[in-house]
Amino acid sequence: MLRGSAVATIDDKGRLKVPTDLRRLLEERWGPDLYVTSVLGDSALIYPLPVWEEIEARLAAMPSTDRVRQRFLERVSYFGQQLRLDGQGRLVVPQILREAAAITGEVVVSGSLDHLVVWNRDRFVRKLAEEPFTEGDFQALAERGV
């Protein structure tokens, strides 16, 4: 499982060096092939390719006329690109996604069980403050057995 977070940098060429501990887990469990995308354009989602292919299989099982499926695919295709980690553990985040999510310079890379999420650090800190974890959230998790 991918867990925890680390501060990283996206350089002038758009390259993100995946933090060492997260990179090691990615490569050991799933290999170097990735799908980088976003749904809302506010952050980058980095999926190991086998995990992304499972999502695609579930989408393929839905009717092609399903509007939610269409809207989701429009967005993940617009922002998305299949990539491979280089020998130094770097990947180039697509420019359109870097611009939409304002992910240049210092970023936060967080594990989200089976994928990574990359946020502009200031935007993420602001999001945490604006969207606090509430007592209702704790209750909803308890109802789901967490």
PLY file of the C-alpha trace (Angstrom):
ply
format ascii 1.0
element vertex 146
property float x
property float y
property float z
element edge 145
property int vertex1
property int vertex2
end_header
0.00 0.00 0.00
1.11 3.52 -0.81
0.90 5.63 2.33
2.37 8.78 3.79
3.55 11.86 1.98
6.68 13.76 1.09
7.54 17.15 -0.25
9.07 16.99 -3.73
9.87 19.35 -6.59
8.70 19.54 -10.18
11.58 21.06 -12.12
11.49 23.50 -15.05
11.18 20.60 -17.51
8.09 19.28 -15.71
9.88 16.33 -14.16
8.78 14.97 -10.81
11.22 12.78 -8.93
8.99 10.36 -7.05
10.09 10.23 -3.39
12.31 7.20 -2.79
10.08 5.23 -0.40
7.00 5.66 -2.60
8.98 4.87 -5.74
10.34 1.67 -4.25
6.84 0.46 -3.34
5.49 1.40 -6.79
8.20 -0.45 -8.66
8.27 -3.53 -6.39
4.53 -4.08 -6.49
3.49 -2.79 -9.93
6.55 -1.95 -12.03
7.64 1.33 -13.67
4.67 1.93 -16.01
2.19 4.57 -14.90
-0.89 6.49 -15.99
-0.85 10.14 -14.87
-4.14 12.02 -14.99
-6.70 14.11 -13.12
-10.47 14.28 -12.92
-10.92 17.80 -11.59
-7.63 19.35 -12.73
-6.74 20.35 -9.17
-4.11 17.66 -8.57
-2.28 14.92 -10.46
-3.22 11.28 -9.93
-0.41 8.81 -10.58
-1.70 5.28 -11.06
0.44 2.21 -11.52
-0.59 1.03 -14.99
-2.04 -2.31 -13.74
-4.28 -0.42 -11.29
-5.41 1.98 -14.03
-6.17 -0.94 -16.34
-8.50 -2.38 -13.66
-10.37 0.93 -13.61
-10.56 0.88 -17.42
-11.98 -2.66 -17.33
-14.77 -1.52 -14.98
-15.45 1.47 -17.25
-15.51 -0.76 -20.33
-18.22 -2.86 -18.67
-20.49 0.19 -18.46
-22.71 1.13 -21.40
-20.87 3.44 -23.80
-23.86 5.81 -23.66
-23.56 6.31 -19.90
-23.06 10.08 -19.47
-21.08 9.80 -16.23
-18.70 7.36 -17.94
-18.33 9.76 -20.86
-17.63 12.79 -18.65
-15.11 10.84 -16.57
-13.28 9.54 -19.65
-13.24 13.00 -21.26
-11.44 14.40 -18.26
-9.00 11.59 -17.54
-8.09 11.45 -21.24
-7.69 15.24 -21.50
-5.28 15.37 -18.55
-3.84 11.87 -18.94
-0.75 10.28 -20.34
0.85 6.85 -20.02
4.42 7.18 -18.75
7.33 5.16 -17.43
9.59 6.06 -14.53
13.10 6.76 -15.77
16.20 5.26 -14.18
16.29 8.08 -11.63
12.66 7.64 -10.59
11.39 10.65 -12.52
8.37 11.20 -14.72
7.28 14.17 -16.79
3.89 15.46 -15.68
1.89 16.51 -18.78
2.06 20.29 -19.27
-1.70 20.69 -19.47
-2.01 19.04 -16.06
0.89 21.00 -14.54
-0.80 24.22 -15.58
-4.33 23.27 -14.44
-3.17 21.99 -11.04
-0.48 24.67 -10.60
2.02 21.93 -9.81
5.42 23.42 -10.45
8.15 23.92 -7.92
7.36 22.53 -4.48
4.62 19.90 -4.35
3.25 17.33 -1.92
3.23 13.69 -3.08
0.83 11.57 -1.01
0.12 7.87 -1.02
-3.52 6.97 -1.51
-3.42 3.18 -1.07
-3.06 2.15 -4.73
-2.01 5.43 -6.36
-0.21 8.71 -5.64
-1.70 12.20 -5.54
0.40 15.29 -6.30
-0.75 18.69 -5.06
0.60 22.21 -5.20
1.79 22.46 -1.59
0.11 25.79 -0.79
-3.15 24.70 -2.43
-3.15 21.45 -0.44
-2.53 23.17 2.91
-5.37 25.60 2.10
-7.66 22.66 1.16
-6.96 20.95 4.50
-7.87 24.15 6.36
-11.01 24.84 4.30
-12.28 21.26 4.40
-11.75 20.06 7.97
-12.32 16.46 8.96
-15.54 16.53 10.97
-17.26 14.43 13.59
-19.66 13.38 10.83
-16.69 12.10 8.82
-15.54 10.01 11.78
-19.05 8.63 12.12
-19.29 7.78 8.40
-16.00 5.85 8.62
-17.20 3.98 11.69
-20.40 2.99 9.84
-18.21 1.57 7.07
-16.14 -0.43 9.53
-13.04 1.78 9.62
0 1
1 2
2 3
3 4
4 5
5 6
6 7
7 8
8 9
9 10
10 11
11 12
12 13
13 14
14 15
15 16
16 17
17 18
18 19
19 20
20 21
21 22
22 23
23 24
24 25
25 26
26 27
27 28
28 29
29 30
30 31
31 32
32 33
33 34
34 35
35 36
36 37
37 38
38 39
39 40
40 41
41 42
42 43
43 44
44 45
45 46
46 47
47 48
48 49
49 50
50 51
51 52
52 53
53 54
54 55
55 56
56 57
57 58
58 59
59 60
60 61
61 62
62 63
63 64
64 65
65 66
66 67
67 68
68 69
69 70
70 71
71 72
72 73
73 74
74 75
75 76
76 77
77 78
78 79
79 80
80 81
81 82
82 83
83 84
84 85
85 86
86 87
87 88
88 89
89 90
90 91
91 92
92 93
93 94
94 95
95 96
96 97
97 98
98 99
99 100
100 101
101 102
102 103
103 104
104 105
105 106
106 107
107 108
108 109
109 110
110 111
111 112
112 113
113 114
114 115
115 116
116 117
117 118
118 119
119 120
120 121
121 122
122 123
123 124
124 125
125 126
126 127
127 128
128 129
129 130
130 131
131 132
132 133
133 134
134 135
135 136
136 137
137 138
138 139
139 140
140 141
141 142
142 143
143 144
144 145
